């Protein structure tokens, strides 16, 4: 029962994270999308850094199991999301793209009323044009329609493969970074904070990198760094063991371990950036109706 419920909890959390990601993209103006995505990434990493402290406080809770109290504490903020449906608006971009014109008009009027805008003197004529389209029925689109495009679907597939590779190799680097001889408790705490610190460093580095080189240039740069870290970790360590220090096994193993950890940290840093940028780039180039 525990495993089944944990599976559905993770299932729902994945859907929640994806929905919030898409809503952030569609609610923001194009110029602010990347900035808001980075703010959300910092908040996510901040939650990871707070988790050990919350878990430590829950350990000393009287008359209760540690994990049960921790589960209640973690899930309690979701109570605030119960009135979410009535408070938070639907994506106006999605409503217009799928021809939900009646709901779009009602939302525009509500936004104008809250911002104290006089719709009768609205110069662009958007509401007047929208009034003429109210008779149209809503339409839905399927991602299969992307196959009829020549370049867009290829770009989406490439970015999805980049994201898959970035996440996959990130976990490989994380595995090679762990010290098999360390104590389990120390191993857990050290690796947890190391991975969270690398995520913070990635978010900090992504902001100026994308500002200077753009989405495509930043993605290409971090992909090259990831590939170099992976190749050097494989090739350089083999060279050290094969052609040098063959007799001094202690020094050889020490150098191998240090180089492996160094390249793993660099690889985790760059692969995290690759996966983050790939998803964001894919969300930006995808049409709203199938985003």
C-alpha positions in Angstrom: 0.0 0.0 0.0 2.8 2.4 0.9 4.6 1.7 -2.5 1.4 2.1 -4.4 0.5 5.4 -2.8 4.0 6.7 -3.2 3.9 5.8 -6.9 0.7 7.9 -7.4 2.1 10.7 -5.3 5.1 10.9 -7.6 2.8 10.5 -10.6 0.7 13.6 -9.6 3.8 15.6 -8.6 5.3 15.2 -12.0 2.0 16.4 -13.6 1.9 19.3 -11.2 5.4 20.4 -12.0 4.8 20.1 -15.8 1.6 22.1 -15.5 3.2 24.9 -13.5 6.1 25.0 -16.0 3.8 25.5 -19.0 1.6 28.1 -17.1 4.7 30.1 -16.3 5.8 30.1 -19.9 2.3 31.2 -21.1 1.6 33.8 -18.5 4.9 35.7 -18.8 5.7 38.1 -21.6 8.3 36.5 -24.0 11.1 38.8 -22.6 10.5 37.6 -19.0 10.1 33.9 -19.6 13.6 32.8 -19.0 14.0 35.0 -16.0 10.8 33.6 -14.4 12.0 30.1 -15.2 15.3 30.7 -13.4 13.4 32.2 -10.4 11.4 29.0 -10.2 14.5 26.9 -10.5 16.1 28.8 -7.6 13.0 28.3 -5.5 13.1 24.6 -6.3 16.7 24.2 -5.3 15.9 26.3 -2.2 13.3 23.7 -1.2 15.9 21.0 -1.6 18.3 22.8 0.6 15.6 23.3 3.3 14.6 19.6 3.3 17.4 18.3 5.5 16.6 20.9 8.1 12.9 20.1 8.1 13.7 16.4 8.3 16.0 17.1 11.3 13.2 19.0 13.1 10.7 16.2 12.4 13.1 13.6 14.0 12.5 15.1 17.4 8.7 15.3 17.1 7.2 13.6 20.2 4.8 10.6 19.9 5.2 10.1 16.1 7.3 8.3 13.5 9.8 10.5 11.7 8.7 9.8 8.2 5.0 10.3 8.9 5.5 13.7 10.5 7.8 14.7 7.7 5.2 13.6 5.1 2.5 15.7 6.8 4.8 18.7 7.0 5.8 18.5 3.3 2.2 17.9 2.0 0.5 20.5 4.2 1.3 23.5 1.9 -0.8 21.9 -0.8 -3.9 22.8 1.2 -3.3 26.3 -0.1 -3.9 25.0 -3.6 -7.4 23.8 -3.0 -8.9 27.2 -4.0 -6.5 27.3 -6.9 -9.1 26.7 -9.6 -11.2 29.7 -8.6 -8.4 32.1 -7.9 -5.8 31.5 -10.6 -6.7 32.3 -14.2 -6.5 30.0 -17.2 -3.8 30.7 -19.7 -5.2 33.5 -22.0 -2.8 32.5 -24.8 -4.1 28.9 -24.7 -7.8 30.1 -24.7 -7.2 32.3 -27.8 -5.1 29.7 -29.6 -7.8 27.1 -29.1 -10.6 29.5 -30.0 -12.3 29.6 -26.6 -13.3 33.1 -27.5 -16.2 33.5 -25.0 -13.9 32.6 -22.0 -11.2 34.8 -23.5 -13.5 37.8 -23.7 -14.7 37.3 -20.1 -11.1 37.0 -18.8 -10.0 40.1 -20.8 -12.9 42.1 -19.3 -12.1 40.9 -15.8 -8.4 41.9 -16.2 -9.4 45.3 -17.6 -11.8 45.9 -14.7 -9.1 45.0 -12.1 -6.6 47.3 -13.9 -9.2 50.1 -14.2 -9.0 50.2 -18.0 -11.8 51.7 -20.0 -12.7 49.1 -22.6 -14.9 51.5 -24.5 -11.9 53.6 -25.6 -9.6 50.7 -26.2 -7.6 51.7 -29.3 -6.3 48.4 -30.6 -9.9 47.0 -31.3 -9.0 43.6 -30.0 -12.3 43.2 -28.1 -14.3 44.4 -31.1 -12.5 41.8 -33.3 -13.0 39.2 -30.7 -16.8 39.9 -30.6 -17.0 39.0 -34.3 -15.5 35.5 -33.6 -17.7 34.4 -30.7 -19.7 32.1 -32.9 -16.8 29.9 -33.6 -16.5 26.6 -31.8 -13.4 25.7 -29.7 -10.8 23.6 -31.5 -8.2 21.2 -30.1 -4.9 20.2 -31.7 -2.9 17.0 -31.4 0.9 16.8 -31.5 0.6 14.4 -34.4 -0.1 17.5 -36.6 3.6 18.5 -36.0 4.6 15.7 -38.4 3.3 17.8 -41.3 5.9 20.5 -40.5 9.3 20.1 -42.1 11.7 21.6 -39.5 9.7 22.2 -36.3 9.1 18.6 -35.4 12.8 17.8 -36.0 13.9 20.6 -33.7 11.5 19.3 -31.0 12.8 15.8 -31.3 16.4 16.9 -31.1 15.7 19.0 -28.0 13.8 16.2 -26.4 16.8 13.8 -27.0 19.1 16.5 -25.6 17.0 16.7 -22.5 16.9 12.9 -22.1 20.7 12.6 -22.6 21.3 15.5 -20.2 19.2 14.0 -17.4 20.6 10.5 -18.0 24.3 11.4 -18.0 23.6 13.7 -15.0 22.7 10.6 -12.9 25.8 8.7 -14.3 28.0 11.6 -13.2 26.3 11.6 -9.8 27.0 7.8 -9.4 30.6 8.1 -10.3 31.0 11.1 -7.8 29.9 9.0 -4.8 32.7 7.5 -2.6 32.0 3.8 -2.1 34.2 3.7 1.0 32.3 6.5 2.9 29.9 5.9 5.7 26.2 5.7 4.6 25.1 8.7 6.7 28.0 10.9 5.6 27.6 9.8 2.0 23.9 10.7 2.0 24.4 14.2 3.5 27.6 15.1 1.5 26.2 13.9 -1.9 22.8 15.6 -1.2 24.3 19.0 -0.5 26.9 18.6 -3.3 24.2 18.0 -5.9 22.0 20.8 -4.6 25.0 23.2 -4.6 25.8 22.2 -8.2 22.2 22.9 -9.2 22.5 26.4 -7.6 25.8 27.0 -9.5 24.1 25.9 -12.7 21.2 28.4 -12.3 23.6 31.2 -11.5 25.8 30.4 -14.5 22.8 30.0 -16.9 21.6 33.6 -16.4 24.7 35.4 -17.8 25.4 32.6 -20.3 22.0 32.8 -22.0 22.1 36.6 -21.8 25.4 36.7 -23.7 25.1 33.8 -26.1 21.4 33.3 -26.4 19.4 30.0 -26.0 21.1 28.1 -28.8 24.7 29.3 -28.1 24.3 28.6 -24.4 22.9 25.1 -25.1 25.7 24.3 -27.5 28.4 25.5 -25.1 27.1 23.4 -22.2 26.7 20.3 -24.5 30.4 20.6 -25.5 31.5 20.9 -21.8 29.4 17.8 -20.9 30.9 15.8 -23.8 34.4 16.9 -22.8 33.9 16.0 -19.2 32.6 12.6 -20.1 35.4 11.8 -22.6 38.1 13.1 -20.3 36.7 11.1 -17.4 36.9 7.9 -19.5 40.1 8.6 -21.5 42.3 10.4 -19.0 41.7 7.9 -16.2 42.5 5.0 -18.5 45.7 6.7 -19.6 46.8 7.3 -16.0 46.2 3.6 -15.2 47.8 2.2 -18.4 50.8 4.3 -19.2 51.9 5.9 -15.9 52.0 5.1 -12.2 51.7 1.4 -13.0 53.8 0.5 -10.0 52.5 3.0 -7.5 48.9 1.7 -7.2 48.0 3.8 -4.1 48.9 7.1 -5.9 47.3 5.9 -9.1 44.0 5.1 -7.3 44.1 8.4 -5.4 44.6 10.4 -8.6 41.9 8.4 -10.4 39.5 9.1 -7.6 40.3 12.9 -7.5 40.1 13.3 -11.3 36.8 11.3 -11.4 35.2 13.5 -8.8 36.4 16.7 -10.5 35.1 15.6 -13.9 31.9 14.3 -12.4 31.2 17.7 -10.8 31.9 19.5 -14.1 29.7 17.0 -15.9 26.8 17.4 -13.5 27.1 21.1 -13.7 27.0 21.2 -17.5 24.5 18.3 -18.0 22.0 20.0 -15.6 22.3 23.2 -17.8 21.7 21.1 -20.9 18.6 19.5 -19.7 17.2 22.8 -18.3 17.9 24.7 -21.5 16.6 22.0 -23.7 13.2 21.9 -22.0 12.9 25.7 -22.0 14.0 26.0 -25.6 11.5 23.3 -26.6 8.7 25.0 -24.7 9.5 28.3 -26.4 9.5 27.1 -30.0 6.4 24.8 -29.6 3.1 26.4 -30.6 0.7 27.2 -27.7 -1.9 24.7 -28.7 0.4 21.7 -28.2 2.9 23.1 -25.7 
